[in-house]
Amino acid sequence: MAQKVFDVEGMSCSHCVKAVTAAVEKLDGVTAVKVELEKKTAAVEFDAARVSEAAIRAAIEDEGYDVKN
C-alpha cells in the first residue's frame, strides 16, 4: 500500500470535506481517506498498482478544489 498526503486548497466547510472524501473513495484501489479541513489536507492510502496519484489528484480537482502537490 502507498500513502500520500495531498494539500487541497479551496475547502471551507464540512460539505467540502464530504465532497473530497466521496470523490476519492469512489476510486478503485483507494483503501482509506482522511480529509482534514483545518490542515487543508487529504491523506490517502491506496494500491499504487490499481490507482495513480494523478487519478486521485484529478478526482479532487474535478470536485472544484486545487491540489498543490
URZIHU-V158553 format. One line per field, one symbol per residue. psi: psi as a letter, one per 20 degrees, with the letter a starting at -180 (. if undefined). burial: I if it has 9 or more other C-alpha atoms within 8 Angstrom, else O. A space follows every 10 residues. Layout:
psi = ???
burial = ???
//
This chain:
psi = qqqpopooqi pirhhggggg ggghhhppip hqpopoghil qoppproiih qrhhhgghhg hhijqppi.
burial = OOOOOIIIIO IOOOOIIOII IOIIIOIOII IOIOIIIOOI IIIIIIIIOO IOOOOIIOII IOIOIIIOO
//
